[in-house]
């Protein structure tokens, strides 16, 4: 799953996939956006590390379709 834009409590943010936590930042804060995006990527890496081999294959196929 890719990291995607989201919103929580009226603030912009980044999250991993559809079900990830939305890491927010202040609008216009480039550094804050980068930090939030890095947290979302870290969440994705942790989720992938806990996937079964079959889930990893399915995940890779989904990512290729979205590219």
C-alpha positions as CSV (number, residue, x, y, z in Angstrom):
1,X,0.0,0.0,0.0
2,X,1.2,3.5,-0.7
3,X,1.5,6.4,1.6
4,X,-1.5,8.7,0.9
5,X,-2.7,12.1,2.0
6,X,-5.4,12.2,4.7
7,X,-7.0,14.7,7.1
8,X,-7.7,14.5,10.8
9,X,-9.3,17.1,12.9
10,X,-9.1,19.5,10.0
11,X,-5.4,19.1,9.6
12,X,-3.6,17.6,6.6
13,X,-1.6,14.5,7.1
14,X,-0.1,11.3,5.7
15,X,-1.0,7.7,6.3
16,X,-0.1,4.2,5.1
17,X,-2.8,2.7,3.0
18,X,-6.5,2.9,3.8
19,X,-6.4,1.8,7.5
20,X,-3.2,3.5,8.7
21,X,-3.0,6.2,11.3
22,X,-3.1,9.7,9.9
23,X,0.0,11.6,11.0
24,X,-0.9,15.3,10.8
25,X,1.1,18.5,10.4
26,X,0.3,22.2,10.2
27,X,-0.7,23.4,6.7
28,X,2.2,24.9,4.9
29,X,4.8,23.3,7.2
30,X,7.1,21.5,4.7
31,X,9.3,20.0,7.4
32,X,6.2,18.9,9.4
33,X,4.8,17.3,6.3
34,X,8.1,15.4,5.6
35,X,8.1,14.2,9.2
36,X,4.5,13.0,9.0
37,X,5.2,11.2,5.8
38,X,8.3,9.5,7.2
39,X,6.2,8.2,10.1
40,X,3.6,6.8,7.7
41,X,6.4,5.1,5.7
42,X,7.8,3.7,9.0
43,X,4.3,2.3,9.8
44,X,4.2,0.7,6.4
45,X,7.6,-0.9,6.9
46,X,6.5,-2.3,10.3
47,X,3.3,-3.7,8.8
48,X,5.2,-5.3,5.9
49,X,7.6,-6.9,8.3
50,X,4.7,-8.7,10.0
51,X,3.0,-9.9,6.8
52,X,3.1,-13.5,5.7
53,X,4.8,-14.3,2.4
54,X,1.4,-14.6,0.7
55,X,0.4,-11.2,2.0
56,X,3.6,-9.6,0.8
57,X,3.0,-11.0,-2.8
58,X,-0.5,-9.6,-2.8
59,X,0.7,-6.3,-1.5
60,X,3.3,-6.1,-4.3
61,X,0.7,-6.8,-6.9
62,X,-1.6,-4.1,-5.5
63,X,1.3,-1.5,-5.6
64,X,2.1,-2.4,-9.2
65,X,-1.5,-1.9,-10.3
66,X,-1.6,1.6,-8.7
67,X,1.6,2.7,-10.3
